[in-house]
Amino acid sequence: MAVDIVTFGCRLNAFEAEVIRREAEGAGLSDTIVINSCAVTNEAVAQARQSIRKLKRERPGARIVVTGCAAQTQSGMFADMAEVDRVVGNDDKMRSSAWREARAAFDLGASEKIAVSDIMAVKEMAPHLIDGFAGGLPRVFVQVQNGCDHRCTFCVIPFGRGNSRSVPMGAVVDQVRALVARGHAEIVLTGVDLTSYGSDLPGAPKLGMLTKQILRHVPELRRLRISSIDSIEADSDLLDAIAEDSRLMPHLHLSLQSGDDMILKRMKRRHSRKDAIAFCDQVRRLRPDIALGADIIAGFPTETEAMFSRSLGLVEECGLTFLHVFPYSPRPGTPAARMPQVVGPVIKDRAKRLRAAGEAALQQRLQTEIGATREVLIESDGQGRTEHYLPVAIAGEEVGRVVPLRILSSDGARLRA
């Protein structure tokens, strides 16, 4: 049997899963399950552990390798699991040598499980050109950046990913061109701190320049989308591209985290509430139909009801359509874990209220789409997505095509065309 990848967490892991599959199979591994883990919350780590136990019961003869952010930050915990055969570091997983070493260890019956190097010692990012994604997905991800130089007080990801490093622009353009040639209609640029792109490269090009280079040098690309960004770092070239090129999708997801200035300060974020609202107003002036989403944490330590209400108010004041709500989860070793904590039931209630506000905002946006004609990327038999990333129920269209469809109605969760 081949190498199976079970991916948790972010879009970056989705791209890296394809590299892992190629390198692990190239090393001769078979009947192996790779868990590509996430460390962003305690729940994400727990899900990985549950999946490991379940997969071992279902396939007792398969070897299980754990990698990803949780493997990097909590390697000993995974190595102590009887079901786990090897733990591979987050940078190591992208290297063919790590998978050759894993096979050799399995063949020799070596007892040492942990193969995790120092992520903070990694200074450069090697480009990985992949031909395509398993399953022929119409929307695929391209990794352009990894790691983060910032130290938000709630976040463990820099310790799982290391410091910020970028893929050279030429290599990114080559990757996009290769994927488009394989028939992928939409490319999503992804990274840990995407708007820090280029700070480590010669000349320090920014994300906006990269975006313009892709659009200029891959004219056959139908749709380019940008994943989560830190709005305070958005550069003028990026704003120009949003305003001027229709192939750059009118959809941004923002790392806002809170709507209260004191909480933002305690989080060690670099923007204020005023900054967030001003940015949303600015991009809406540039692209009036743009759809905006945001990450918001509910119940961060010391958050009062009044502070929370200011986060809740961002949904309307920023005109958010999509909300990704994180109930606060203390991560080991982070400064926020040592702050006075909000009690669990309050966190749960605030997360519920934020999600309800997000659902109402999405329903409102869906209603405004009725009667419009949208360019819909057909993702699967029965569903597609508009330029604004709104889900659409469709019938009788070929997967992978981008087709103009008239929006007929909404069921409150998705459109019908």
C-alpha positions in Angstrom: 0.0 0.0 0.0 1.1 3.6 -0.6 1.9 6.4 1.8 -1.3 7.9 3.2 -1.3 11.5 4.5 -3.7 12.7 7.2 -3.5 16.5 7.4 -4.7 18.7 10.2 -4.7 22.5 10.5 -3.8 25.1 8.0 -3.6 25.4 4.2 0.2 25.3 4.5 -0.1 21.7 5.7 -2.2 20.9 2.6 0.6 22.0 0.3 3.3 20.3 2.4 1.3 17.1 2.4 2.0 16.7 -1.3 5.7 17.2 -0.8 5.7 14.6 2.0 3.9 12.1 -0.2 6.4 12.5 -3.0 9.5 12.3 -0.7 8.2 9.4 1.5 7.2 7.3 -1.5 10.4 8.2 -3.2 12.3 6.8 -0.2 10.5 3.5 -0.7 8.1 3.7 2.3 4.9 1.8 1.9 2.0 0.9 4.1 2.8 4.0 6.1 0.4 6.6 7.5 1.8 10.1 8.0 0.0 12.4 10.5 0.7 16.0 9.5 -0.3 17.7 12.8 -1.4 21.1 13.9 -0.5 22.8 17.2 -2.7 26.0 17.1 -5.0 24.7 19.9 -5.2 22.0 22.5 -8.1 20.5 20.5 -6.0 20.3 17.4 -3.4 18.3 19.3 -6.0 16.1 20.8 -7.6 15.4 17.4 -4.2 14.2 16.1 -3.8 11.8 19.0 -7.3 10.4 18.6 -6.7 9.9 14.9 -3.5 8.1 15.6 -5.2 5.6 17.9 -8.1 5.1 15.5 -5.9 4.5 12.5 -3.8 2.0 14.4 -6.9 0.0 15.3 -8.1 0.1 11.7 -4.6 -0.8 10.2 -2.6 -2.5 12.9 0.2 -3.4 10.4 0.8 0.1 9.1 3.6 2.2 10.4 2.6 5.6 11.8 4.8 8.7 11.4 3.9 12.0 13.1 5.1 15.3 11.8 3.9 18.9 11.6 3.7 21.7 14.2 2.6 19.5 17.1 5.3 17.0 16.4 7.9 19.8 16.5 6.7 21.3 19.7 5.6 18.1 21.6 7.8 15.4 20.0 8.2 13.5 23.3 4.5 13.2 23.8 4.0 11.6 20.4 7.0 9.4 20.8 5.6 8.1 24.0 2.5 6.8 22.2 2.8 3.1 21.5 1.0 3.5 18.2 3.7 5.9 16.8 6.7 4.5 15.0 8.5 7.8 14.3 8.3 11.5 14.9 9.7 13.7 12.1 10.3 17.5 12.6 8.5 20.2 10.7 11.4 21.3 8.6 12.7 17.7 8.3 9.5 16.5 6.8 10.2 18.5 3.6 13.6 16.8 3.1 14.0 13.5 1.2 16.9 12.5 3.6 14.4 12.4 6.6 12.3 9.8 4.8 15.2 7.7 3.7 16.4 7.7 7.3 12.9 6.7 8.5 12.9 3.8 6.1 16.3 2.7 7.3 15.3 2.9 10.9 12.2 0.8 10.2 14.2 -1.8 8.3 16.8 -2.0 11.1 14.2 -2.0 13.8 15.8 1.0 15.5 14.3 2.0 18.8 14.9 5.7 18.6 11.7 7.4 17.4 12.5 11.1 17.4 14.0 12.8 14.3 13.4 16.4 15.0 16.0 19.1 14.3 16.2 22.6 15.8 13.6 24.6 13.8 15.1 27.9 15.0 18.3 27.1 13.2 16.5 27.0 9.8 17.4 30.2 7.9 16.3 29.4 4.3 13.4 27.9 2.5 14.1 25.4 -0.2 11.6 25.6 -3.1 9.6 22.4 -3.8 8.2 22.1 -7.2 5.2 19.7 -7.3 3.5 18.6 -10.5 0.0 18.5 -9.1 -2.2 17.6 -6.1 -3.7 14.2 -5.5 -7.4 14.0 -6.6 -7.1 16.7 -9.3 -8.5 19.4 -7.1 -9.4 22.6 -9.0 -8.2 24.8 -6.2 -4.7 24.2 -4.9 -2.2 25.8 -2.6 1.3 27.2 -3.2 3.6 27.8 -0.2 5.4 31.0 -0.6 6.5 31.7 3.0 7.0 29.8 6.3 7.6 30.7 9.9 7.0 33.9 11.8 9.3 36.6 13.3 6.5 37.9 15.6 5.8 36.6 19.0 2.1 37.0 19.8 1.6 36.0 23.4 -1.0 33.3 22.6 0.8 31.6 19.7 3.0 28.6 19.8 3.4 28.4 16.0 6.8 30.2 15.7 8.2 27.3 17.8 6.7 24.8 15.4 7.6 26.6 12.2 10.7 28.7 13.1 11.5 32.2 11.9 10.1 33.8 8.7 11.6 32.7 5.4 10.4 33.0 1.9 10.5 31.1 -1.4 12.2 33.2 -4.2 9.7 34.8 -6.6 11.0 33.0 -9.7 10.4 29.6 -8.0 6.9 30.6 -7.0 6.1 31.7 -10.5 7.5 28.4 -11.8 5.3 26.5 -9.3 2.2 28.4 -10.3 2.8 27.9 -14.0 3.3 24.1 -13.5 0.1 23.7 -11.6 -1.9 25.8 -14.1 -0.4 23.6 -16.9 -1.9 20.6 -15.0 -5.3 22.1 -15.2 -5.7 23.7 -11.7 -7.9 26.7 -12.2 -7.3 28.5 -8.9 -4.1 29.0 -7.0 -4.1 30.1 -3.3 -0.9 31.7 -2.0 -0.3 30.5 1.5 2.2 30.9 4.4 2.4 31.3 8.2 2.8 35.1 8.1 2.1 35.7 4.5 2.4 39.5 4.5 6.0 39.2 5.8 6.9 37.6 2.5 10.3 38.6 1.1 11.9 40.3 4.1 14.7 37.7 4.0 15.2 37.7 0.2 17.6 40.0 -1.8 15.9 43.3 -2.4 13.2 42.5 0.2 10.3 42.1 -2.3 6.9 42.2 -0.7 3.8 40.1 -1.2 2.3 42.7 -3.5 5.2 42.5 -5.9 5.0 38.7 -5.8 1.3 38.8 -6.6 1.9 41.1 -9.6 4.7 38.9 -10.9 2.5 35.9 -10.8 -0.4 37.7 -12.6 2.0 39.1 -15.2 4.1 36.0 -15.9 1.3 33.4 -15.8 -1.4 35.0 -18.0 -3.2 31.6 -18.4 -3.9 31.6 -14.6 -7.7 32.0 -14.2 -7.9 32.8 -10.5 -5.4 33.8 -7.8 -6.4 33.9 -4.2 -4.6 35.1 -1.1 -5.0 33.3 2.2 -4.9 34.8 5.7 -3.0 38.1 5.9 -1.9 40.5 8.6 -3.6 43.7 7.5 -1.1 46.0 9.1 1.6 44.7 6.7 -0.4 45.0 3.5 1.8 46.9 1.0 0.8 49.3 -1.8 1.5 46.8 -4.6 -0.9 44.4 -3.0 -3.6 47.1 -2.7 -3.0 48.0 -6.3 -3.5 44.4 -7.4 -6.7 44.2 -5.4 -8.0 47.3 -7.1 -6.9 46.6 -10.7 -6.7 42.9 -11.5 -9.9 40.9 -11.7 -8.0 37.6 -11.6 -7.1 38.3 -8.0 -10.1 37.2 -6.2 -12.2 39.8 -4.2 -11.8 37.9 -0.9 -9.4 38.4 2.0 -9.1 36.7 5.3 -7.6 38.9 8.1 -5.8 38.0 11.2 -7.6 40.4 13.5 -7.9 38.2 16.7 -9.7 40.9 18.8 -11.5 44.2 18.5 -10.4 45.6 21.9 -7.2 47.7 22.0 -6.1 46.5 25.5 -6.5 42.8 24.5 -4.7 43.5 21.3 -1.8 45.0 23.3 -1.8 42.0 25.6 -1.8 39.7 22.6 1.2 41.7 21.4 -0.5 42.4 18.1 0.7 45.3 16.0 -2.6 46.8 14.9 -5.3 48.7 16.8 -9.1 48.4 16.4 -9.0 51.7 14.4 -6.4 50.2 12.1 -8.5 47.1 11.4 -11.6 49.1 10.6 -9.6 51.6 8.4 -8.1 48.8 6.4 -11.5 47.1 5.7 -12.8 50.5 4.6 -9.8 51.0 2.4 -10.1 47.7 0.5 -13.8 48.1 0.2 -13.3 51.4 -1.6 -10.8 49.8 -3.9 -13.0 46.7 -4.6 -16.5 47.5 -3.5 -17.7 43.9 -3.8 -14.9 42.3 -1.7 -15.8 39.7 0.9 -13.8 39.9 4.1 -13.2 37.2 6.7 -11.3 37.2 10.0 -9.9 35.1 12.8 -11.1 36.2 16.2 -10.2 34.7 19.6 -13.0 34.4 22.2 -12.1 34.6 25.8 -8.5 35.7 25.7 -7.0 36.0 29.2 -8.3 39.1 31.1 -11.1 39.7 28.5 -14.1 41.4 30.1 -17.6 41.4 28.7 -17.0 45.0 27.5 -13.8 44.0 25.8 -15.6 41.0 24.1 -18.4 43.3 22.9 -15.8 45.3 20.9 -14.7 42.1 19.2 -18.4 41.3 18.5 -18.8 44.8 17.1 -16.1 44.2 14.5 -18.4 41.9 12.5 -20.5 44.8 11.6 -17.9 47.6 11.7 -15.5 45.8 9.4 -18.3 44.3 7.3 -17.1 40.7 7.8 -18.7 37.9 5.9 -16.7 34.9 7.2 -15.7 34.4 10.8 -13.2 31.9 12.0 -13.7 31.7 15.8 -11.1 30.3 18.1 -12.1 29.7 21.7 -9.0 30.7 23.6 -6.8 27.7 24.4 -3.7 28.1 26.6 -0.6 26.7 24.8 2.3 25.5 26.8 5.2 28.0 27.2 3.3 31.0 25.9 3.0 34.2 27.9 -0.8 34.2 27.6 -0.9 30.9 29.4 0.5 32.6 32.5 -2.1 35.5 32.4 -5.3 35.4 34.5 -7.6 33.1 32.6 -11.3 33.5 31.6 -13.3 30.6 32.9 -14.3 27.8 30.4 -18.1 28.3 30.3 -17.6 32.1 29.6 -15.2 31.3 26.7 -17.6 28.8 25.3 -20.5 31.3 25.5 -18.5 34.1 23.8 -17.4 31.7 21.1 -21.0 30.7 20.5 -22.1 34.4 20.3 -19.3 35.2 17.8 -20.2 32.3 15.6 -23.9 33.3 15.6 -22.9 36.8 14.5 -20.7 35.3 11.8 -23.6 33.0 10.6 -25.9 36.0 10.5 -23.4 38.0 8.5 -22.9 35.2 6.0 -26.6 34.8 5.5 -27.0 38.5 4.9 -24.2 38.4 2.3 -25.8 35.4 0.6 -29.1 37.3 0.3 -27.4 40.2 -1.5 -26.0 37.8 -4.1 -29.4 36.7 -5.4 -29.9 37.8 -9.0 -26.2 38.4 -9.7 -24.2 36.5 -12.2 -21.0 35.1 -10.7 -18.0 33.2 -12.0 -18.2 29.9 -10.2 -15.3 27.4 -9.8 -16.8 24.0 -9.9 -15.1 22.1 -7.0 -17.1 18.9 -6.9 -20.2 17.3 -8.2 -22.8 19.5 -6.6 -20.8 22.5 -5.3 -18.7 25.4 -6.4 -17.4 28.7 -5.1 -17.9 32.2 -6.4 -15.1 34.7 -6.7 -15.9 35.8 -3.2 -15.5 32.3 -1.8 -19.2 31.9 -1.3 -20.5 28.3 -1.6 -22.9 27.5 -4.4 -25.0 24.5 -5.0 -25.0 23.5 -8.6 -25.8 20.6 -10.9 -24.6 19.3 -14.2 -21.3 21.2 -14.4 -17.8 19.7 -15.0 -15.5 19.8 -12.1 -12.6 22.2 -12.5 -14.3 24.6 -14.9 -15.0 28.3 -14.1 -18.5 29.1 -15.4 -20.7 32.2 -15.2 -23.9 31.2 -13.3 -26.9 33.3 -12.3 -27.6 33.1 -8.5 -31.2 32.1 -8.0 -31.6 31.7 -4.2 -30.0 31.0 -0.9 -30.8 28.5 1.8 -29.0 30.5 4.5 -25.8 28.4 4.2 -25.0 28.5 0.5 -26.3 29.9 -2.7 -28.2 28.0 -5.5 -27.3 28.7 -9.1 
